[in-house]
Amino acid sequence: MENSESITTPSPLALAGRSAWWALPTAVAGVVALLAMNADEYAIYIATSWLAFGLVALGLDLVWGKGGDLSLGHTVFFGLGAYVYGIAGSNLGPLLGSTALIGLLSGAAIGALAAAGVAYFLFYGRLGALQTTIITYTLVLIMYTVAVGWTFELGEARVGGANGMTTVPMLTLGFGPDAAPASTAGAFYFALAVALLIFLGVKALLRRPFGLVISGVRQNLLKTELLGYDVRRYRLVLFTISGAIAGIGGALYGAWALYVSPNVFSVAQALLIPIYVLVGGRGTLWGAFVGAVFVGGLSFWLGGGVVGGQTALVLGGGLIALVLLAPRGLLGMLRRRRQRSAQAGSVPADRAELGGVDALFDRQSTGAVVLETQDLQKRFGGVTATDHVSMQFHDRGIHCLIGPNGAGKSTFLGTCLGLLKPDGGQVLFEGAEITGWAPYRRVQAGLGIKLQVARILEELSVRENLWLAAYSRHEDPDTASERVRRTLSVIGLTHRAHEPGGALSHGEQQWLDLGMVLCLEPKLIFLDEPAAGMTGQERQHTVALLKRISRFAGVVVVEHDMDFIRDLDAPVTVLHQGAVFASGTIDELRQDERVLDIYLGRQSDA
């Protein structure tokens, strides 16, 4: 049996200071700084650009490697950061002296603002992954065209369209009109310090609950929303942060090159950034800088004439070979693979403590109506899938929905949960209309949702899956951890708490999915075929658990297994052709001639 501390403290959410997670990045930066002390000035100069490109790659790895959204437009934020640094530095530099501060603030601001606008359109428009990639790529084409024709003067700044911007000030670290420009080494050390601080900031952010939510978003967007998280807001925040990082990288690039051309928005430059991430190792964060240094260094070496002018050909072939041989990137190839625990079923299962269900609910149900549908309608073209359905569900007891395939059960369920928008009628929750609410708002109000296929986050441990659900409800780490401990006991998975969710058997995944719903402390739970794929013993355990839960929350079960329905011993409603067809107990319905005709079948009962 594992000790209490190991169960109640989620490993990926340890707060900063509990471990020296910052020590390795700091040590690596220190080693790089020491190596730079003995490097020639030109090498230091070139390496500064690698840090700038590493930052924009870090921004991309944040949204792609961690968030799952491939953006081909991060050079838009990078280029804007460079241009705005040139404009702001030219005008404010003589007054403030520190173009370094101007660069950090202006780059972060324009990058964040532009990224937030793009993200709002992408994510609140509920566009898919392919559309996200295409639209961000299109932004690159648009910005390049705009930059080529971008000719204007603003104070001391001059933007010359295709000729670019030549009035980009040098990097100054001091303050006041007498501040001297930084040396080549000084600019490198400043860029290194900025890269380190941003890297540590990103790591610290991802170690908080925010990082676990983002992991859930990447693995299963719908499931994370069904845990009560506004996934659009989380994706927008992540994209905005990544844009700010790319903007800072652009400002450093402008201060390094002292010239900004429309080529920062070129397609070739846009495609290089994902290459950096892939080569270094997508999702590692470190890989952003490793990829930038590796590709940049290789290009620098090949550009010296060692391949007889065939730099692009050799570099491209080498990168293709690397991606094919090491699809996880350089760091992914070197990283030790996580050791998986024994295969599912090899460890004796804990006995589910059904009595522990009482401790998961801090309220007593009253039997009041919690969700009501009034004249609910849903059509797909000329087919009516939900036909004027009016039903009531209470905060106590079990209610079963059955019907033949195509009866409209899933559609009705989808309209109740906000997964589908009804064409008519209303959905009320505790008397308030929620017809237009997104699923996460319904979950926050008190709905629990478990779909037919077990939706778990396979890369996270069993405990982390439950913690993510519990934190959505309480937003207090300690309270969430205590609820996880109790839920593990109830669903009988304490012995597998630290194993990845993907290592569980089918039945155990169903129980984990149900456990995540219980962590939300719902008032009404919708379960779509909860016994699908379970063994006979697992079905009996599920029946006992649902009966226990129904003392504290309403349970709506959509199921085809008639033996399972009979064991639940609950009221049943039959749907047919999208409408309520009959109601009663399962035994009463088996005696109903109309139900036998449309669902159970006379021949089977002969």
N, C-alpha and C positions, 0 to 999 in steps of 0.2 A: 504494500500500500504506500502511495506517495505521501510525503509530508504535506501539511497544510500550506506551507509557504510556497511550495512549488506549484500548487494548484491555484492559489489565489492571486499570484503575481504574474501577469502576462508578460512573457519574456520580451516580445518586440516593443513593449510599451514602457520599458523602464525609463524613468525620467533622467534627464541629463544630470550627471554627477554620480549616479549609482555605479557607473563603470566608466573607465577611461576610454570611451569610444572615440574621443577626439585625439587621442595620443598618436595613433598611427598616421593620420593625415598630417598632423603637425610635424611629426618626425620626418615624413617624406619631404614636406616642404623645406624643412631645415637642411636635409641632405642636398636637395636641389640648390638651395641658396649657397651652401658650401662649395658645391661643384662649380657654380657660376663665378665664384671668386677667382678661380684659376682658368676660366675660359677667356678666349679672346673677345674683343668688343663686338665684332661682327656676329659671332655665334650668339652672344647675349641678345643682340638686336633682333636676330631672326627668332630666337626662342620667345621673345616677348609677344610676337604675333601668334605663336602657338598657344600661348595662354589666352589670348583674346578669342581665338577660334575654339579653344577648349571650353570657354564659358558659354558660347552659343550652343555648342554640342551638349554641354551639361543641361542647358535649358530644354533642349530637345529630348534628352534622355529622361528628363523629369516627366514630360507629358507622354512620351512614347514608351520608354522602358518601364516606368512606374505606373503611368495612367492608361497606357494601351492605345493612345491616339497618335497615329503617324501624321506629323505635320511636315510638309515640304516647304513651308513658308517662313521658317524661323529666321532666314536671312533678311526678311522684310524688317523685323524688329531690330536685327543687327545693323542693317543699313541705316534705318531711321536714327538709331543711337549714334552712329558715326556722323551723320549730317547734322543732327541737332547739337551734338558736341561742338562741331565746327562753328555753327551759328552762335550758340550760347557762349562758347569760349572766346570767340572773336570780339564779342560785345561786352561781356562781363569780366573777362580775364584781366583787362587793364585796371578794372576797378577793385576786384577782389584779390587778384594775384593767383589764387589757387585754382588753376584749371582742372586739377585732379578732383576737387570737390564738385566743381561744375559738371565734370564729365560723369561722375557717379550719379549725381542727382538727375541731370537731364537725360542720361541714357536710361536709367531705371524708370523715370517718369514716362518718357515717350514709348518705351518698350511695353510697359505695363498697360498704358492707355490703349495702344493699338491692339495688343493681345486681348485685352478685355473686350473690346468691340468685336473682334473676330470670334472670340469664344462665345459671346452672348448669341451671336447669329447662329453659330454652329450647334451649340448645345441646347439652347432654349428653343431652337427650331427643330430639335430632336432629329438632326441629320445623322446618318450612319457613318461607319468608319470610312467607307470608300468615298462618300461625299466629302468628308473632312479632308482627306488627302487631296482630292481633286481641287477643292476650293482653295486650300492653302497654296497649292501649286499655281493656281490661276492668279492668286495675289502676287506671286513673284513676277509673272508676266506683266501684270498691270503696273506694278511699281517700277519695273525696268523701263517700260514705255513712258511713264510719267517722269522718271528721273532724267531720261534723255532730253526731254523737252522742258525741264525744270530750270528756267533762267530768271533770276531775280537778285536783288540786293536788299539786305536787311541790316542797316547800320554798317558795321565794318565787314560783314559777311557777304561774300559774293558766290552765288551758285551759278555755274556756267553750263547747265544742260549736259550735253554729251562730253564737254570738256571737264566736267566734274567741279569740285570745290577745292581751290588751291589756298584759301585763306584759313587753313586749319592751324590753330595755335599749338605750340609745343606744350608738353606736360610740365606743369609747375606744381610743386608740393607746398611751397610756403604761402604766406598771405601778404597782401599789400602790393602796391605798384612796383616795389623793388625786388619782388620775389624772382629768383633765378630759375631758369628752366632746369629740369632734372637731367642728370647725365644718363647715358645709355644704361649703365648699371642701375642707377637709381630708378629709372622707369621700369626696368625688369623686376626689381625687388618690390616696387609698388604693385605692379600687376600680379606678382606672385602672392603678395599679402592679400590683395583683393580676392583672388581666386580661392585662396585658402579659407578666408572668412565666409565667402559665399558657399563654398562646399560644406563647411561645418554647419552653416545655417540650414542648408537643405537637409543634411543628415539629421540635425536636431528636429526639424519639422517632421520628417518621416518617422522619427522614433516616437512621436506623439500619436494619440488616437487618429489624427488626421491621416497619418501614413497608412494605418490599417484600413481605414475607409477607402483610401485611394487604391490599395491592393484589392479590396473587394470590388471596386468599380472596374478595375482591369480584368478581373477573373470572371465576374458575372454581374453585369450592370443591373439587370432586372432584379436579381436577388438582393443586391445592396439597397435598391429602392424599396423593396418589400420588407426591409428591416427598418424602414422609417427614415432613411437618409435622402435628402434632396441631392441626388447625384449630379444634377445640372449645376448646382451651386458649387459643389466640390470640384467639378471639372473646370468650371470657370475660374475659380481661385487658383487651381494648379496651373492652368494655361497662362493666367495673368502673371504669376510669379515667374514662370519660365520666360515669358516675354520680357520682364524686367531684367532677368539675368542676361538674356541675349542683347538687350539694349546696352547694358553696361559693357558687355564684350565689344559691341560696336564702338562705344565711346573710347575704349582703350585702343581699339584698332585705329581710329581716327587720329588719336594722339601719337600713335606709333608711326603711321604712314605719313602724317602731315598733309594728306591729300585723300579726298574721297571721290570716287567716280561711280557712275551708274552700274559699273560691273559688280558692285556689292550686291546688287539685285539680280544678277545674271542667273540663268538656269544652271550653269556649271557650278557656280558657287553654292546654289541652293541644294544641289545633289551631293555636294561634298560633305555637308554636315551629317546627313544620315550615314554616310560612309564612315565618318569618324566614329559614330556611335556603334555601328556594326563591327568595325574592326576592333575597337577597344573592348566591347562587350556590352550589349544592350541591357539596361536595367541595373548595371553595376555602379553607376555614377562616376567611379574612378575611370571607367572606360572612355568617357568623353575626352579626358585629357590624354590618356594613353593613345587613343586613336588619333587625336590631333597631332601629337608629338610623333607618332609612328609614321603616319601618312605624310605629315609635313617634313619630317626628317628624311624619309625615303625620297621624297620629291626633291628636296634640297641636294641630297647626295647624287641622285641620278641626273639632276640638272647640271652637275659639274662636268658633264661630258663623258662619264664612264660608260655610257651605252651608245655613244655615237649619234646623239641627236634623236634617239627613239624613246625619250623619257616617258611620254604619254602612253605609248604602247606597252612598255615594260611595266610601268606603274599600274596601268589598268589590268594587265594580265596577272600581276602579282597579287593585286587586291581581290580579283575574282578567285584565284586559287586559295587565298587565305580564308575568304568567306565560305568556300566549299569545304575546305579541310577543317576549319574551326568555326562552325556556324554560330557558336556562342561568343565569338570574339576571343581576343588574346587573354583577357582576364577570365572569361568563361572557361577557356581551355585549361588554365592553370588552377582555377579554383577547385578545391576538394569538393566532390559531390556529397551532398547531404546523405548521411546513412539512414536509410529507411528502417523502420522497426520491422518486426516479423510480419509476415503476410496476414491479411485479414483472416480471422478465425483461428489463428494459431495460439492465441492467448485466451484462456477461459474467460467467458463473459461475466461481468458483475451482474448480480441480481438486481433488477430494477426495484427501487424502493418506492412503491406507489404511494405509500403514506406520506412521503416527502412532498407530494404535490401541494398539500395544504400550506407548506412554507413558501410556495412560489407566488401565492396570491395574498395580498394584504387587505382584501376587502371581501365582503359577503355579497353574493348576488341576490337580487330581489325577485327575479323572474320578470322584470320589466322588458318591454319591447326596446331593443337596442338598435336594430336595423330594419327598415321597412322599404319595400319597393311599391310604387304606385303606378300602375298602368305602364310598366316598363316595356319599351319596344326597341328592337334592333334589327335592321335589315342589311343584307348584303346583295346589292343589285335588286333583283326581283324576288329574292328569297327572304322570307321573314323568319329570322332565327329566334327571336324573342317576341312573343305576341301578347302584348297587354298583360304582363305578369304582375300581379299584386300579391306580395307575401310579407309575412312578419317573422322575425327571428328574435329570440329572447336572450337575455344574458345568463341563462341557466338552462341546462338540458341539451339533448342531442336531437337534431332534425336531419333526416336523410333525404337526399334527392336522387331519384333513379329515373331511368328512361332508356329507350333503345338508342343506338348510335344515330346521331343526327337529330336527336330530340331537342337540342338547344341548351343542354346542361352547361357546357363550357362557356357558351356565349352569355348565358344568364349570369354565370359566375364572373365572367370578365367585366360585365357592366356593373355588377355590385362592387367589384374591387377597383374599378377605375382603369382597368387594362383596355377596355373598349368604351367608346363614347356612345351612349344610347341615342337613338333617333327620336325618342319621345318618352314621356314619363319622368318620374323622379326617384331618387334614392335618398332616404332620410336616415341619419344616424343620431339617435337620441333626440329626435324631433327636429334637428337642423338639416337643411338640404345640403347634400354633399355631391350632387350629380356631376358637377364640373371639377371636383377635386382630383388631384393627381394621386396615384397610389400611396406615395409616402405620407401624404397628409392624412389619409384614411388610417394608415397604420399608426401614426402618431395619435390619432383620436381614440384608437382602441381596437382596431381590426387586426387579426392575425391571419396570415395567408400562407398556406402550404400548397403548392401546385403539384400536379400529378407526378412529374419527374422530380426526384430529389434534387433540389438546387442548393448545393453547398459550395464553399470556397475550398477547392481541393488542395491548393498549395498551403493554406493555413492549417494549423493544428486544430484538433477538435475543440480544444479549449479556446483558441483564438476565434473560431467561428462563433461560439456561444458568447464570448466576451464582446464581440462586435455588436451582436444583437442586444445584449444587456446594456451596453453603454449607450445605445440609441435611446433607451428608455430612461436611464438614470443620469447620464452624463457625469457620473462620479466614479472614478476608477475602482475605489475600494468597494462601493456598493455593488458595482457590476461584477467584480471578482467574487464576492460572496454569493451572488445569485448564480454565477457559473458553477460554483462548487455544489450548490444544492441541485441544480439542473443536471449536472453530470451524474449525480446519485440517482435521480429520478429516472433518467433514460438508460442507466446501466452502462455508461461509457467512461467511468472514472479511470479504469485501467488503460484506456486508450487516449487519455486526455492530451498527451503530447505527440500523438501520431498525426500525420497529415490526413485531412479529411478524405483525400483520394485513396487512402490505403484501407478504408473501411469496406465491409461487404455491402451489398445492395440494401439489405434490411437495416444495417447499422446506419447507413447514410439517410435512410428514411427517418430513423429515430433522431439522428442529429438534426435533420431539417425540422422535425417537430420540436426538438429541444430549443432551437433558435426561436421558434414562434413563442414557446413558453417564456423565454427570457424577456419577451416584450410585454408580459403581463396583459394580454388582450382581454377585452370584454366579450368578443365574439371571434371565433376561429373558423375559417373556411378551409376545409381539407378536401382536395381533389384526389380521389382514389388513394387514400393513405395506406391501404393494405396491398397495393400492387407490387408483385414480385416477392412478397414475404413468404416465409415458411409458415406452416400451421402454428408452430409455437410462437413465432413472432406476431402472427395475427392475433392470437389469444392475449398476448401481452399488450398489444395495441388496444384491443377492446377494453381490457381492464383499465388501462391508462386513460382512455377517452372518457370512460364512465366516471372516473375519479375527477378528471378535469371539469366535466360538465356540472359539477357541484359549485364551481366558482366562475365558470364562463360558459357562454353558449357555444355549441359546436355544431357546425353544418358540414355534413359529410356527403360528398358526391361519390358514388361507388357503384360498381357492377357486380361485385361479389355478394350474392344473395345470402350466403351463409354468414358472411361478415355483418351484413345488415341485420339479419335475424338475431345474431349475438348481441348487437347493440341494443336491441329491444327498445326502439325509439320510433316516434311518428315518422311516416314516410310520405313524401309527395312525389307523384309521377308526372314527369314532363313529357309531352308528345307534340311534335310539330311546333315547338316554341311556346306552347301554352300549358297551363296547369291542367292535367287530365284527370287525376284522382288523388285522394289522400286517405290515409289510414295506417294501420299497422301492416307489417309485411305479410302476416298471415291473412288478414282481411283482404289485402290486395291480390293475393294468390287465389282467392275465391271470386274475384271480380272478373266476369267474363270479358269485359272490355280490355282490361289490363292483360289478360291471357292472350288476347288476340294481337295486341300491339307489342308486347314485350316478353312475357314469360314463355309463351308458346304452348298451345294445347297438347301437342304431341309429346312434349317432354313430361307432361303431367298425367298422361294416360295410364 
